[in-house]
C-alpha cells in the first residue's frame, strides 16, 4: 500500500476507465495539452496501490472450558481454517454457564470478557447451548445461530461472493510501553446504503489451561489438563459494537481510514495476540468483511 492519507479522512477513487479515457483524449487531440487536477494526482496515487481483494468470513465460536463438547467445535473451526486459510477469521468467545470459572481446582482460569458476555446475551447463543456460533452473524433460513456441523456449509455459501468492502490493516507495537497502534484502511467496494460500523477486537492464541472433554479422539477424558485454547477473545479495542464507519450511504471507491490505540495488559502475550476487525450492517448486524493480523509479526 502506498496511498498517502490522513486519519479519519474519506477519499474517493477515480474509476480507472475514466482515467484511461482522459489519457487517451490527451494523446489523440493536440488541443488537450495537459490533464487538470485532480486526475493527475489520483492516477499517481491510486496506481501505486495493489493487493488481492477477497471476501473474508467471520466465524464466532461460543465456547466454555467446562463444556465437554466444545473441543469438538474448536476442532471443526481448526479444520475449516485449514481449508480456507486467511479467508476465514475465527474468534472463540468464552461466555455463559460453561465459561464460569470455579473458585478452586483446575478450572479457575477466567476467559470471559464483558464484550463476550454482552454479545452472548444479545444474540442468545448460550441459551441454545454450546458449542454453537455464528457465521458473519448472518441469518440462514431465519436462524442466526449455527451449530458446528453446519459451519462448513454456511461458510461455503458466502465465502466466494464478491467482497462489498475490504480492510487493510497495519499494526505497530511498542514492547516497552505495551502500546498497540492499529491503522485500518476500509475500502468500500460497492455502493452502500444504511449505517455500517467497524469493530476492533483483540484475540490470543495458544493459552494452555484445563478443558472438559468427552471425545477421546481429541484428548483425555473427562479433562484435558493442558489443553491449548486458540482464537480466544481478550478484549474489545473500540467497544462491543464499535465505531460508526458509514452513516446513511457510501459510494463504491470510498476509503475511510481509522487509527486505534490500546495498551495490552501484562498477562497478555503480545507475540500470540492478533487484532481482529470487521465491518457490519448496524441494522441487520450482518458482517460484510473481516480481517485479522498479528500484533507482532
N, C-alpha and C positions, 0 to 999 in steps of 0.2 A: 504494500500500500504506500502511495506517495502523495496522496491528496493532502494539501495544507488547509486545515480548517480550525476555527476557534471553537471552544467548548460551547455546547448547547445551541449552536447556530444551525440553521436549516439551509441546505443548498439544493438546487435543482440541477440535475444532469441534463445537458443539452443532448437530444437524441442524435446518435451517430449519423443516421440517414440525413438529417437536416444539415449537419456539419459537412458531410461529403458533398451535398448538393451545393452548398455555398462555395466550397473549394473548387468544384467543377466550374461554377459560374465565373470564378476569378480567372481560371486558366483559359476559358473559352472566349471571354469578352475583354478586350483591352481597356474598355472604359471602366471596368471594375478593377482598379489597380491595388486595392487593399481591402482587408476584412476589418470592419469596425468591431470594437469590443461590444459584448462580452465574448464573442465567438472565439477569437484567438486565445484568450485566457482559458476558456473552458476546454478547448481542444488540447492545449498543452497540459492542463491539469488532469483531465479525466483519462486521457490515453496512457498516462503513466501507471494507472491502476489496473491490476489484473489478478483475479483469483477465481477459483471454481465456486459457483453458486449452487448449492444443493439444499433441499429441504431436510431439516433435522427434526426428528421426532422426540418428544419428551415423555419418558416413562417414569411415573411415580409409583414406587413400591412401598405400600404402607405395611409396616412390619413391627416386630417387637421381639426382644431377646428371650421372652418366656412363651413364645408362640412355637409350638412343636412342628407346625407345617411351614413356617416361614423360611427355613433353609432351602426348602424345595422351591419356593418363589424366587429366592435370591439366585438359585442355580438356573432357573428359567431366564431370569434377566441376564445372567452371565452368558448363557448360550446365545441369546439374541444379540448381545453385544459382540460376540464372536462373529456373527453373521453380518451385522450392519456396520460395525466399527464406529467411527466418529459420527456417523449419521444418526446414531441413537444416543441420546443423553439420558442417563439414569440417575434418579435421586431416591435414596432409601429414607423414608420418613418414619421415624420411630414415634408412635403416638398411640394413645388409648390404653386399654386394660393390660395388654400383653407387654407394653413398654414400661410399665410402672416398676421401678426398682424395689428390691427388698431392703429392709433395714440392716440385714446382715447376711453373710453367706456369699455365694459366688455371683449373685445377681444384684449387686449393689451399684453397678455402673448405670448412670442415667444418660441415655442418648436422646431424651426428649428435648424439644425446643418449644418456646412459646409460639413460634410460627407454625411448627408442625402440628401442635395441638389445635391451633386456630383453624388450620386447613382441614384437619380431621373432623372437627366439629361442624365446619361449614359444609363439606361435601358428604359427610356421614359415612365415610369408608369403614371406620371402626365399628359402627353399628351393624354393618353387614358381616364383618369378621375379617380376620387376617389369615393368610396373606391375600390382599386384594390391591387394586391400584387403578390408575387412570392413564390413558394414552392420549396425550395432548389435551386432557380434560374435555375431550370431545364426547358427545352423546352418540352412541351407536344403538340404533333402534330404540331411542328414548332412554337408554341407560348409560350413565357416565362411568359407573364403577365396573371394572373388568377384572375377572379372575386370571391367575397366571396361565391357565390352559388356553385362554383366548388372547393373551397379549400378542403373540406372534401374528395371528390372523388380522388383528386390528391394526398393528403396525404396518403390515404388508399392504393394507387398503390405502394408506395415505403417504407412505414414505417416498414414493416415486412421483408424486404430484409436483407440478412446478411450484417453486418457492414464492410466497407472497412477500417475504421480507428476508433479509439476511443480516446477521450480526457479525461484525469484525471486531474481535476483542484483543486488547493489548494490556498485559499486566506488568506492574513493576513492584518489587518487594524489597523493603529495607530490613535486613535481618537484625540490625541493631535496635531499631525502634519498633520492629514487627509491624510496620505500617505498609499496607497494601494500597496501591493505586490502580484502579481498573478503568480503562477507557474503552467505551463501546461505540462504534460507528454503526448506526442502524440504517440499512438501506431499504427503502420502500420500493418494491418491485412490481406493484400493481396499484391501481387507484383504490385507496381505502376510504370507506365511509363509516363513520362511527368513532367511538373512543377506544383507544388502544393504550395499554400500559406495559411498562418494562419492569420486570422483576429481576433482582440480582441476589443470588443466594451463595452460600459457601458450603462445600461438602468436603469430607475427608475419607480417605481410603485406608485399608489395612489396619484397622483398630482391632486389636486382639482382646477378646473378652468372652465370657461364657455365653452359650446359646442353647436353648432347649431344642431337641431334635428327635424325630421319630422315624427317620429314614436312614437305615444302616449303610445305604449306598453313598450317603453324603458324609457321614461321620458317626461317632459313637452315640449311642442312645442310653438313657434319655437326655444326656447332657454332653455338649462338646465344650470342654473346659477352655480350650484355646482357639475358639472359632474366630475367623478373620472377617470382620464386618466391613463391607465395601459401600461406597457411594453414600455414606452417612451424612444426612443433613446436619450442619453445625450451627448455622445462623442465617438470618436474612439481613443482607447488607443494606437494603433500602426498604425495609418493612415487608410485611406479609404480602401486601397487594401491590407494592412497587410504586413507581412514579408514572405520571401521565407522559405518554410518548406522542400520541396523536389525539387531538381534540376536534372532533367534527369530521375532518377529512384530511387526506394527504395524497398528493399526486405520485404516480409512478416516477421514480427518479429522485425523490426526496431523500436526503441524507440528514439524519439527526444524530449528533454526537453528544454523549453524556459521559461524565467522569465521576467516579465514586471512590471514596477513601474509607478504609476500615483497618482497625488495629486488631490483629489476631491475639486472642487470649493465650496465656503462657502454656496452657495444656493442649493447644492445637499444634500438630506437627505441620509446619508450613510446607515442607517438601512433599507432603502427602495430601495437601489441600488443593482444591480447584474452585474457581469461580464458575458458577452455573447461572446463565441468564436466559430469559425467554420473554417473548412478546405475546400478549394475549388480548383478545377482544373483551373489553370490560363488561359488556352486556351478557354475552354468552359464556364467558370465561374460557373459551376455546383458545388454545395456544397455536400460533401460526408459525413460529420459528423459535429455535433454541440454540444455545451454544455453550461450550464448556472448554475451559483452558486452565492448566495448572498454574498455581500461584508462583511456583518456582520451576522454570523449565530446566 
